[in-house]
Amino acid sequence: MPKPSDLLQGTLDLLILKTIAGKPLHGWGIAKRIQLLSGDALAVGQGSLYPALHRLENQGWITATWEESDLGRRAKVYSVTRDGRKQLERELKTWRRLSSAVGLLIRNA
């Protein structure tokens, strides 16, 4: 099985926002869900994930609350704010435009 790819610069925010848009999750849950939904093609390490979560929280795009995990421990659970949903839509629009352009280049080069 191939090694998980490094994320393209700038896509981590999009992946985090999209992942928690449907269901609030703690950090480990976010990383695992991204890995699962990508078919193990993407892996987000703690060294990238937690700084991104802090940045998104500081920008007001996500919020965090302390909750009890399934294992009985306290975990910080992240959810998307109204502003975060607006940012997610902007990021999705940008991603679609970029991926379409790359697709065109690959087909026509």
TORPA-4810 file (N, C-alpha, C, O; in nm, 3 decimals):
<nodes>
NODE_1_0.085_-0.117_0.000_0.000_0.000_0.000_0.089_0.124_0.000_0.188_0.129_0.073_M
NODE_2_0.055_0.224_-0.081_0.138_0.345_-0.087_0.135_0.423_0.043_0.038_0.418_0.119_P
NODE_3_0.241_0.494_0.065_0.253_0.581_0.182_0.154_0.697_0.169_0.139_0.751_0.059_K
NODE_4_0.085_0.738_0.278_-0.007_0.851_0.268_0.064_0.975_0.215_0.177_1.006_0.255_P
NODE_5_-0.003_1.045_0.127_0.056_1.163_0.063_0.057_1.282_0.158_-0.027_1.294_0.247_S
NODE_6_0.155_1.368_0.136_0.153_1.495_0.206_0.038_1.577_0.149_0.008_1.569_0.030_D
NODE_7_-0.025_1.654_0.234_-0.135_1.738_0.189_-0.084_1.854_0.106_0.020_1.912_0.137_L
NODE_8_-0.156_1.887_0.002_-0.123_2.008_-0.072_-0.135_2.126_0.021_-0.226_2.133_0.104_L
NODE_9_-0.044_2.218_0.008_-0.047_2.337_0.092_-0.181_2.407_0.077_-0.229_2.429_-0.034_Q
NODE_10_-0.242_2.442_0.189_-0.368_2.514_0.185_-0.491_2.427_0.188_-0.602_2.479_0.199_G
NODE_11_-0.477_2.295_0.178_-0.596_2.209_0.178_-0.636_2.160_0.316_-0.748_2.113_0.335_T
NODE_12_-0.548_2.172_0.413_-0.578_2.120_0.546_-0.697_2.191_0.607_-0.784_2.127_0.666_L
NODE_13_-0.704_2.323_0.595_-0.818_2.396_0.650_-0.948_2.346_0.588_-1.046_2.324_0.659_D
NODE_14_-0.949_2.329_0.459_-1.066_2.279_0.388_-1.106_2.141_0.441_-1.223_2.117_0.469_L
NODE_15_-1.009_2.052_0.454_-1.038_1.916_0.500_-1.093_1.915_0.642_-1.186_1.840_0.673_L
NODE_16_-1.036_1.997_0.729_-1.085_2.002_0.867_-1.226_2.057_0.871_-1.314_1.999_0.934_I
NODE_17_-1.249_2.170_0.804_-1.383_2.231_0.804_-1.487_2.134_0.749_-1.595_2.120_0.805_L
NODE_18_-1.455_2.068_0.639_-1.549_1.974_0.577_-1.575_1.856_0.668_-1.688_1.809_0.679_K
NODE_19_-1.471_1.808_0.734_-1.483_1.691_0.821_-1.574_1.717_0.940_-1.652_1.630_0.978_T
NODE_20_-1.564_1.835_0.999_-1.646_1.862_1.118_-1.774_1.939_1.086_-1.851_1.970_1.177_I
NODE_21_-1.798_1.969_0.960_-1.921_2.040_0.923_-2.045_1.956_0.955_-2.148_2.010_0.993_A
NODE_22_-2.034_1.826_0.940_-2.148_1.739_0.966_-2.158_1.693_1.110_-2.268_1.671_1.160_G
NODE_23_-2.044_1.677_1.176_-2.044_1.623_1.312_-1.922_1.674_1.387_-1.809_1.656_1.340_K
NODE_24_-1.941_1.737_1.501_-1.827_1.780_1.582_-1.741_1.660_1.623_-1.794_1.552_1.654_P
NODE_25_-1.611_1.679_1.622_-1.517_1.572_1.657_-1.399_1.628_1.735_-1.370_1.748_1.728_L
NODE_26_-1.331_1.540_1.809_-1.206_1.579_1.873_-1.093_1.561_1.773_-1.113_1.503_1.666_H
NODE_27_-0.976_1.610_1.806_-0.864_1.611_1.713_-0.830_1.476_1.654_-0.815_1.463_1.533_G
NODE_28_-0.818_1.375_1.739_-0.785_1.241_1.690_-0.894_1.192_1.596_-0.865_1.128_1.495_W
NODE_29_-1.021_1.221_1.630_-1.133_1.181_1.545_-1.128_1.247_1.409_-1.162_1.185_1.308_G
NODE_30_-1.087_1.374_1.405_-1.074_1.446_1.278_-0.968_1.379_1.191_-0.991_1.352_1.073_I
NODE_31_-0.853_1.352_1.250_-0.744_1.289_1.175_-0.786_1.152_1.123_-0.759_1.119_1.007_A
NODE_32_-0.851_1.072_1.206_-0.893_0.938_1.167_-1.000_0.943_1.057_-0.998_0.862_0.965_K
NODE_33_-1.092_1.038_1.068_-1.199_1.049_0.967_-1.141_1.090_0.832_-1.182_1.037_0.729_R
NODE_34_-1.047_1.183_0.831_-0.982_1.223_0.706_-0.912_1.102_0.644_-0.922_1.079_0.524_I
NODE_35_-0.841_1.026_0.725_-0.771_0.908_0.676_-0.870_0.805_0.623_-0.848_0.748_0.515_Q
NODE_36_-0.977_0.780_0.696_-1.077_0.681_0.655_-1.146_0.721_0.525_-1.156_0.642_0.432_L
NODE_37_-1.194_0.844_0.519_-1.270_0.889_0.402_-1.183_0.903_0.278_-1.234_0.901_0.166_L
NODE_38_-1.052_0.918_0.296_-0.961_0.927_0.182_-0.908_0.790_0.141_-0.822_0.781_0.053_S
NODE_39_-0.958_0.685_0.202_-0.908_0.551_0.171_-0.762_0.533_0.208_-0.687_0.466_0.137_G
NODE_40_-0.723_0.593_0.318_-0.584_0.589_0.369_-0.485_0.664_0.280_-0.364_0.649_0.297_D
NODE_41_-0.535_0.745_0.186_-0.446_0.821_0.099_-0.393_0.945_0.170_-0.285_0.995_0.135_A
NODE_42_-0.467_0.996_0.267_-0.425_1.117_0.340_-0.410_1.086_0.487_-0.494_1.018_0.547_L
NODE_43_-0.304_1.136_0.544_-0.282_1.122_0.688_-0.241_1.260_0.740_-0.152_1.324_0.685_A
NODE_44_-0.305_1.302_0.846_-0.275_1.432_0.906_-0.207_1.406_1.040_-0.268_1.350_1.131_V
NODE_45_-0.084_1.448_1.052_-0.010_1.430_1.176_-0.047_1.536_1.279_-0.097_1.643_1.246_G
NODE_46_-0.021_1.503_1.405_-0.051_1.596_1.514_0.021_1.729_1.497_-0.032_1.834_1.533_Q
NODE_47_0.142_1.724_1.443_0.221_1.845_1.425_0.161_1.941_1.324_0.194_2.060_1.325_G
NODE_48_0.073_1.893_1.238_0.001_1.977_1.143_-0.141_2.006_1.191_-0.191_2.118_1.178_S
NODE_49_-0.205_1.903_1.246_-0.346_1.914_1.283_-0.371_2.017_1.393_-0.455_2.105_1.376_L
NODE_50_-0.300_2.006_1.504_-0.332_2.092_1.618_-0.300_2.240_1.593_-0.377_2.326_1.636_Y
NODE_51_-0.189_2.272_1.527_-0.170_2.414_1.492_-0.280_2.465_1.399_-0.323_2.580_1.412_P
NODE_52_-0.327_2.380_1.307_-0.435_2.421_1.217_-0.564_2.443_1.296_-0.637_2.539_1.270_A
NODE_53_-0.594_2.355_1.391_-0.714_2.371_1.473_-0.708_2.501_1.553_-0.807_2.573_1.563_L
NODE_54_-0.593_2.530_1.610_-0.577_2.655_1.686_-0.594_2.776_1.594_-0.658_2.875_1.631_H
NODE_55_-0.537_2.769_1.476_-0.549_2.879_1.380_-0.695_2.900_1.339_-0.743_3.014_1.335_R
NODE_56_-0.766_2.792_1.308_-0.906_2.802_1.269_-0.992_2.856_1.384_-1.085_2.933_1.362_L
NODE_57_-0.958_2.815_1.506_-1.030_2.866_1.622_-1.005_3.015_1.641_-1.098_3.090_1.670_E
NODE_58_-0.880_3.059_1.626_-0.847_3.201_1.639_-0.914_3.286_1.532_-0.945_3.403_1.555_N
NODE_59_-0.937_3.226_1.413_-1.003_3.298_1.306_-1.156_3.301_1.323_-1.226_3.369_1.248_Q
NODE_60_-1.205_3.227_1.421_-1.348_3.224_1.446_-1.425_3.129_1.356_-1.547_3.136_1.347_G
NODE_61_-1.353_3.038_1.287_-1.418_2.946_1.195_-1.460_2.815_1.262_-1.546_2.744_1.211_W
NODE_62_-1.399_2.784_1.376_-1.440_2.669_1.455_-1.446_2.711_1.602_-1.387_2.812_1.642_I
NODE_63_-1.515_2.633_1.678_-1.520_2.655_1.822_-1.490_2.522_1.890_-1.512_2.416_1.831_T
NODE_64_-1.442_2.528_2.011_-1.406_2.406_2.084_-1.471_2.405_2.221_-1.478_2.508_2.289_A
NODE_65_-1.517_2.288_2.260_-1.571_2.268_2.394_-1.512_2.141_2.452_-1.480_2.046_2.379_T
NODE_66_-1.497_2.139_2.583_-1.448_2.020_2.649_-1.566_1.928_2.677_-1.666_1.968_2.736_W
NODE_67_-1.552_1.803_2.632_-1.657_1.702_2.654_-1.591_1.572_2.697_-1.470_1.554_2.681_E
NODE_68_-1.672_1.483_2.752_-1.620_1.353_2.792_-1.619_1.262_2.670_-1.719_1.251_2.599_E
NODE_69_-1.506_1.196_2.645_-1.493_1.106_2.530_-1.557_0.972_2.561_-1.601_0.946_2.673_S
NODE_70_-1.561_0.886_2.458_-1.615_0.751_2.475_-1.535_0.672_2.578_-1.587_0.578_2.638_D
NODE_71_-1.410_0.709_2.597_-1.323_0.639_2.691_-1.331_0.699_2.832_-1.258_0.656_2.922_L
NODE_72_-1.418_0.797_2.851_-1.434_0.858_2.983_-1.334_0.968_3.013_-1.330_1.018_3.126_G
NODE_73_-1.256_1.007_2.915_-1.160_1.117_2.935_-1.214_1.244_2.873_-1.296_1.240_2.781_R
NODE_74_-1.167_1.356_2.924_-1.208_1.484_2.866_-1.132_1.506_2.735_-1.012_1.482_2.726_R
NODE_75_-1.207_1.552_2.634_-1.146_1.578_2.504_-1.204_1.709_2.450_-1.321_1.740_2.472_A
NODE_76_-1.121_1.783_2.381_-1.164_1.907_2.318_-1.233_1.871_2.187_-1.172_1.813_2.098_K
NODE_77_-1.361_1.906_2.176_-1.440_1.873_2.058_-1.461_2.000_1.976_-1.501_2.104_2.028_V
NODE_78_-1.434_1.988_1.847_-1.438_2.104_1.757_-1.562_2.099_1.669_-1.602_1.993_1.620_Y
NODE_79_-1.623_2.215_1.649_-1.737_2.227_1.558_-1.722_2.355_1.477_-1.651_2.448_1.516_S
NODE_80_-1.791_2.359_1.363_-1.782_2.472_1.271_-1.879_2.581_1.313_-1.993_2.552_1.351_V
NODE_81_-1.835_2.706_1.308_-1.920_2.821_1.337_-1.991_2.866_1.209_-1.964_2.814_1.101_T
NODE_82_-2.079_2.961_1.222_-2.147_3.018_1.105_-2.044_3.077_1.008_-2.051_3.055_0.887_R
NODE_83_-1.949_3.153_1.062_-1.842_3.208_0.978_-1.758_3.097_0.915_-1.711_3.110_0.802_D
NODE_84_-1.739_2.989_0.989_-1.664_2.875_0.937_-1.736_2.809_0.820_-1.671_2.763_0.726_G
NODE_85_-1.868_2.803_0.825_-1.945_2.746_0.714_-1.931_2.833_0.589_-1.922_2.783_0.477_R
NODE_86_-1.930_2.964_0.610_-1.909_3.056_0.496_-1.770_3.036_0.438_-1.752_3.033_0.316_K
NODE_87_-1.670_3.021_0.526_-1.533_2.997_0.480_-1.523_2.864_0.408_-1.454_2.854_0.307_Q
NODE_88_-1.591_2.763_0.458_-1.591_2.633_0.393_-1.644_2.645_0.250_-1.587_2.586_0.158_L
NODE_89_-1.751_2.719_0.231_-1.805_2.738_0.096_-1.705_2.808_0.006_-1.690_2.772_-0.111_E
NODE_90_-1.636_2.909_0.059_-1.533_2.977_-0.021_-1.420_2.881_-0.057_-1.374_2.879_-0.171_R
NODE_91_-1.377_2.802_0.041_-1.267_2.708_0.017_-1.308_2.599_-0.083_-1.227_2.559_-0.166_E
NODE_92_-1.432_2.551_-0.074_-1.480_2.452_-0.169_-1.484_2.508_-0.311_-1.446_2.440_-0.407_L
NODE_93_-1.528_2.631_-0.323_-1.532_2.696_-0.455_-1.392_2.708_-0.513_-1.370_2.680_-0.631_K
NODE_94_-1.297_2.750_-0.430_-1.158_2.762_-0.475_-1.102_2.625_-0.513_-1.035_2.612_-0.615_T
NODE_95_-1.129_2.524_-0.431_-1.078_2.389_-0.458_-1.135_2.336_-0.590_-1.061_2.279_-0.670_W
NODE_96_-1.264_2.355_-0.612_-1.325_2.307_-0.736_-1.264_2.375_-0.858_-1.239_2.310_-0.960_R
NODE_97_-1.239_2.504_-0.847_-1.179_2.578_-0.958_-1.036_2.528_-0.984_-0.997_2.507_-1.099_R
NODE_98_-0.959_2.508_-0.877_-0.822_2.459_-0.890_-0.817_2.318_-0.946_-0.741_2.290_-1.039_L
NODE_99_-0.899_2.228_-0.892_-0.895_2.090_-0.938_-0.944_2.079_-1.082_-0.896_1.994_-1.157_S
NODE_100_-1.038_2.162_-1.121_-1.084_2.165_-1.260_-0.971_2.210_-1.352_-0.951_2.152_-1.459_S
NODE_101_-0.899_2.313_-1.312_-0.788_2.364_-1.393_-0.677_2.260_-1.406_-0.621_2.243_-1.514_A
NODE_102_-0.645_2.190_-1.298_-0.543_2.086_-1.303_-0.590_1.973_-1.394_-0.511_1.920_-1.473_V
NODE_103_-0.717_1.936_-1.384_-0.772_1.832_-1.471_-0.761_1.870_-1.617_-0.726_1.787_-1.701_G
NODE_104_-0.792_1.995_-1.649_-0.779_2.042_-1.787_-0.636_2.032_-1.836_-0.611_1.986_-1.947_L
NODE_105_-0.544_2.074_-1.753_-0.404_2.069_-1.790_-0.359_1.926_-1.816_-0.289_1.899_-1.914_L
NODE_106_-0.398_1.834_-1.729_-0.357_1.694_-1.744_-0.417_1.633_-1.871_-0.348_1.560_-1.942_I
NODE_107_-0.542_1.663_-1.899_-0.608_1.608_-2.018_-0.552_1.666_-2.147_-0.547_1.598_-2.249_R
NODE_108_-0.510_1.792_-2.142_-0.473_1.861_-2.265_-0.323_1.879_-2.285_-0.281_1.931_-2.389_N
NODE_109_-0.243_1.837_-2.192_-0.097_1.857_-2.205_-0.035_1.751_-2.293_0.086_1.752_-2.315_A
</nodes>
